[in-house]
Amino acid sequence: MKIPASELPRQNDGAIYHLNLHADELADNIILVGDPGRVPMISKHFDTIEVQKQNRELITHTGTYRGKRVSAISTGMGTDNIDIVLNELDAVANVDLQAMEVKSEHRALNMVRIGTSGALQPDIEVGSYVASAFGFGIDGVLQFYDHGDWSDEELVNSFIKHTGWNDRLPHPYCTPASPELLQRIAFDMYQGITVSAPGFFGPQGRQVRAQLAFPELNRKIETFHYNDRSITNMEMECSAIYGLGNMLGHHPLTVCLIIANRVTGKFLDDYHDKMEALVKTVLDRF
């Protein structure tokens, strides 16, 4: 079935609209970062760089690292941006953008998000690395899709009961990381459940001047446990990467550098070297 141009916009040269990419410009191994400035920080390690493209805050560098082809792509902040980037990455891989038809053979992408995050457990030190075994979304993005059985509804219902979740908030969802990538890349890191919020201040329990509607929410999130797993950290992208990535047949993983601990109040001011080390670890283990 032909996809209408209005539903999957393209650039004048046929590239996908927001990412501005053609199929041959995208590697199967992808590192996603929120900050556009981290793309050159990653690609400086490449042996070769064959593609450098930018549209708005979305920057792509594709090249090779130790014989493996890798794309580093910035997404900007938030699950709303992830909705654009994940759908367009899948379209670049699995839609013939000339014929505007889904390809007969599926191309699976390995997608690792590298980011920063705040820990929600007192024993997770700033400067440590956390891998998301599950992405727990309180952002609502996946609820706009027929996600079938991908969400762990037993875990979600346990969370709703524990927190007394207010029905004015988006219904949560929870989807897993790629087991293979989790084991290969994050075997020596903290692993747990990562909450993705739809904002940085109120949705993550930060109060500056605007009063919070649910000031006890963070404390309830911190004390939630399910099958020996706790919620380790909170950020703004993981849940949509996992939800859409799994639905579309790709292999997602998120690994974050902890730069703040929301329980102890600690904050890591200078984390450049730690981020550099995390980037190198992911590249070496891809």
C-alpha positions as CSV (number, residue, x, y, z in Angstrom):
1,M,0.0,0.0,0.0
2,K,1.4,3.4,-1.0
3,I,2.0,5.8,1.9
4,P,0.6,9.3,1.3
5,A,3.2,12.1,1.2
6,S,1.3,13.9,4.0
7,E,1.9,11.0,6.4
8,L,5.6,10.5,5.7
9,P,7.1,13.9,4.5
10,R,10.3,13.9,2.5
11,Q,12.9,16.5,1.5
12,N,13.0,17.6,-2.2
13,D,15.8,15.1,-2.9
14,G,13.7,12.2,-1.4
15,A,15.4,12.2,2.0
16,I,13.2,11.6,5.1
17,Y,11.9,15.0,6.2
18,H,13.2,15.8,9.7
19,L,16.4,13.6,9.8
20,N,17.2,14.5,6.2
21,L,18.6,11.0,5.6
22,H,18.6,8.4,2.8
23,A,18.7,4.7,3.5
24,D,22.4,4.3,2.5
25,E,23.4,7.1,4.9
26,L,22.2,5.2,8.0
27,A,24.2,2.4,9.7
28,D,22.6,-0.5,11.4
29,N,24.4,0.4,14.7
30,I,23.1,3.8,16.0
31,I,24.1,5.9,19.0
32,L,21.4,8.3,20.0
33,V,22.1,11.4,22.1
34,G,19.9,14.3,23.1
35,D,22.6,17.0,22.9
36,P,23.7,17.9,19.3
37,G,27.1,18.7,20.7
38,R,27.7,15.1,21.6
39,V,27.6,13.9,18.0
40,P,31.0,15.2,17.1
41,M,32.3,14.0,20.5
42,I,31.3,10.5,19.3
43,S,32.4,10.8,15.7
44,K,35.9,12.1,16.6
45,H,36.6,8.4,17.6
46,F,35.5,7.1,14.2
47,D,38.2,5.9,11.8
48,T,36.3,7.4,8.9
49,I,33.3,9.8,8.5
50,E,31.3,9.4,5.4
51,V,28.1,11.3,6.2
52,Q,27.6,14.6,8.1
53,K,24.1,16.1,8.0
54,Q,22.0,18.5,10.1
55,N,18.4,19.6,10.1
56,R,17.4,21.8,13.1
57,E,18.8,20.0,16.2
58,L,19.0,16.7,14.5
59,I,22.6,16.0,13.5
60,T,23.8,12.7,12.0
61,H,27.4,11.5,11.5
62,T,27.9,8.1,9.9
63,G,31.3,6.4,9.7
64,T,33.3,3.4,10.8
65,Y,34.8,2.5,14.1
66,R,37.1,-0.5,14.2
67,G,35.6,-1.9,11.1
68,K,32.0,-1.4,12.2
69,R,29.7,1.1,10.6
70,V,28.1,3.4,13.2
71,S,25.7,6.4,13.0
72,A,25.7,9.0,15.8
73,I,22.4,11.0,15.8
74,S,21.1,13.7,18.1
75,T,17.4,13.7,19.0
76,G,16.9,16.8,21.1
77,M,15.2,16.4,24.4
78,G,12.0,14.6,25.2
79,T,9.8,11.7,24.1
80,D,8.0,14.0,21.6
81,N,11.2,14.3,19.7
82,I,11.8,10.6,20.0
83,D,8.4,9.9,18.4
84,I,9.7,11.8,15.3
85,V,13.2,10.3,15.3
86,L,12.2,6.6,15.9
87,N,9.5,6.6,13.3
88,E,11.8,8.3,10.7
89,L,14.7,5.9,11.5
90,D,12.4,3.0,10.9
91,A,11.1,4.5,7.7
92,V,14.6,5.1,6.4
93,A,15.4,1.5,7.1
94,N,12.1,-0.2,6.1
95,V,10.2,2.1,3.7
96,D,11.2,2.6,0.0
97,L,11.1,6.4,0.1
98,Q,10.9,6.6,-3.7
99,A,7.9,4.2,-4.1
100,M,6.6,5.2,-0.7
101,E,5.9,1.5,0.2
102,V,7.0,-0.7,3.0
103,K,9.9,-2.9,2.0
104,S,9.4,-6.7,1.8
105,E,12.5,-7.4,4.0
106,H,12.7,-6.0,7.5
107,R,15.9,-4.2,8.5
108,A,16.5,-4.2,12.3
109,L,18.5,-1.4,13.9
110,N,20.6,-1.5,17.1
111,M,20.0,1.7,18.9
112,V,21.8,2.7,22.1
113,R,20.9,6.0,23.8
114,I,23.7,7.6,25.7
115,G,22.6,10.3,28.1
116,T,22.6,11.9,31.5
117,S,20.2,11.2,34.3
118,G,19.3,11.6,37.9
119,A,19.4,8.6,40.3
120,L,16.4,7.8,42.5
121,Q,18.2,5.4,44.9
122,P,20.6,6.7,47.5
123,D,23.3,4.0,46.9
124,I,23.8,5.0,43.2
125,E,26.7,7.4,43.3
126,V,27.0,10.4,40.9
127,G,29.5,9.5,38.2
128,S,28.3,6.0,37.9
129,Y,26.6,4.4,34.9
130,V,23.0,3.0,34.8
131,A,21.6,0.8,32.1
132,S,17.8,0.7,31.7
133,A,16.6,-2.9,31.8
134,F,13.1,-1.4,31.4
135,G,11.8,1.9,30.2
136,F,8.9,3.1,32.2
137,G,6.9,5.9,30.5
138,I,4.8,8.4,32.3
139,D,4.9,10.6,29.1
140,G,1.9,8.9,27.3
141,V,3.5,8.6,23.9
142,L,3.1,4.9,23.5
143,Q,-0.6,5.1,24.4
144,F,-1.2,6.7,21.0
145,Y,-0.1,3.4,19.3
146,D,-1.6,-0.1,19.3
147,H,1.2,-1.4,21.3
148,G,-0.4,-4.8,21.9
149,D,1.5,-6.9,24.5
150,W,4.7,-4.9,24.6
151,S,3.8,-3.1,27.8
152,D,4.3,-5.1,31.0
153,E,0.9,-4.4,32.5
154,E,1.4,-6.4,35.6
155,L,4.4,-4.1,36.5
156,V,2.4,-1.0,35.4
157,N,-0.6,-2.0,37.6
158,S,1.7,-2.7,40.6
159,F,3.2,0.8,40.1
160,I,-0.3,2.4,39.8
161,K,-1.4,0.7,43.1
162,H,1.8,1.6,44.9
163,T,1.8,5.3,43.9
164,G,-1.9,5.9,44.0
165,W,-1.5,7.1,40.4
166,N,-3.8,10.0,39.6
167,D,-6.0,9.4,36.5
168,R,-5.4,13.0,35.4
169,L,-1.8,11.9,34.5
170,P,-0.9,9.8,31.4
171,H,-1.4,6.1,31.8
172,P,2.0,4.6,32.3
173,Y,3.6,1.9,30.1
174,C,6.7,-0.3,30.5
175,T,8.8,-2.0,27.8
176,P,12.1,-3.9,28.0
177,A,15.6,-3.3,26.6
178,S,17.1,-5.6,24.0
179,P,18.4,-8.5,26.2
180,E,21.3,-9.0,23.9
181,L,22.5,-5.4,23.9
182,L,21.9,-5.2,27.7
183,Q,24.2,-8.1,28.3
184,R,26.8,-7.2,25.7
185,I,27.1,-3.4,26.5
186,A,26.0,-3.0,30.1
187,F,27.0,-6.3,31.9
188,D,29.0,-4.4,34.5
189,M,26.7,-1.4,35.1
190,Y,23.8,-0.8,37.4
191,Q,20.6,-2.1,35.9
192,G,17.0,-1.2,36.8
193,I,13.8,0.5,35.7
194,T,14.2,3.9,34.2
195,V,11.3,6.4,34.4
196,S,10.9,8.8,31.4
197,A,9.0,12.0,32.3
198,P,7.5,14.5,29.8
199,G,9.4,17.4,31.3
200,F,12.4,18.4,33.5
201,F,10.8,20.4,36.3
202,G,7.2,19.5,37.5
203,P,7.0,16.1,35.8
204,Q,10.3,15.1,37.6
205,G,9.2,16.6,40.9
206,R,11.3,19.7,40.8
207,Q,9.7,22.8,42.3
208,V,11.1,26.3,41.7
209,R,8.2,28.8,41.8
210,A,5.3,26.9,40.3
211,Q,3.6,24.7,42.8
212,L,3.5,20.9,42.2
213,A,0.1,19.1,41.9
214,F,1.6,15.8,43.2
215,P,4.5,16.7,45.5
216,E,4.7,13.2,47.0
217,L,5.1,11.4,43.6
218,N,8.9,11.2,43.5
219,R,9.0,9.7,47.0
220,K,6.5,7.0,45.9
221,I,8.4,6.3,42.8
222,E,11.6,5.9,44.8
223,T,10.1,3.3,47.1
224,F,8.5,1.2,44.3
225,H,9.9,-2.4,43.9
226,Y,8.8,-5.1,41.5
227,N,10.4,-8.6,41.3
228,D,13.6,-7.5,43.0
229,R,13.9,-4.5,40.7
230,S,13.6,-0.8,41.7
231,I,13.3,2.4,39.8
232,T,16.9,3.5,39.5
233,N,16.7,6.8,37.6
234,M,14.6,9.3,35.8
235,E,15.2,11.0,32.4
236,M,13.2,12.1,29.3
237,E,13.7,9.7,26.4
238,C,14.1,6.0,27.2
239,S,10.5,4.9,27.4
240,A,9.6,6.0,23.8
241,I,12.8,4.6,22.4
242,Y,12.0,1.2,24.0
243,G,8.3,1.3,23.2
244,L,8.6,2.3,19.6
245,G,11.8,0.4,19.1
246,N,10.3,-2.9,20.2
247,M,7.0,-2.3,18.3
248,L,8.9,-1.7,15.1
249,G,11.3,-4.7,15.5
250,H,14.5,-2.9,16.5
251,H,16.9,-3.5,19.4
252,P,16.9,-0.6,21.9
253,L,19.1,0.1,24.9
254,T,19.7,3.2,27.1
255,V,22.8,3.8,29.2
256,C,23.1,6.9,31.3
257,L,25.7,8.7,33.3
258,I,24.3,9.7,36.7
259,I,25.0,13.4,37.2
260,A,22.6,14.0,40.1
261,N,21.2,12.0,42.9
262,R,17.7,13.2,43.7
263,V,17.7,11.5,47.1
264,T,21.0,12.7,48.5
265,G,21.0,16.0,46.7
266,K,24.4,15.5,45.1
267,F,25.3,16.9,41.7
268,L,28.3,16.2,39.4
269,D,29.4,19.6,38.1
270,D,32.1,18.4,35.7
271,Y,31.2,15.1,34.0
272,H,33.0,15.5,30.6
273,D,35.6,12.8,31.2
274,K,33.0,10.4,32.5
275,M,30.8,10.9,29.4
276,E,33.9,10.4,27.2
277,A,34.6,7.1,28.9
278,L,30.9,6.0,28.5
279,V,31.0,6.8,24.8
280,K,34.2,4.8,24.3
281,T,32.8,1.9,26.2
282,V,29.7,1.7,24.1
283,L,31.7,2.0,20.9
284,D,34.1,-0.7,21.9
285,R,31.2,-3.1,22.9
286,F,28.9,-2.4,20.0
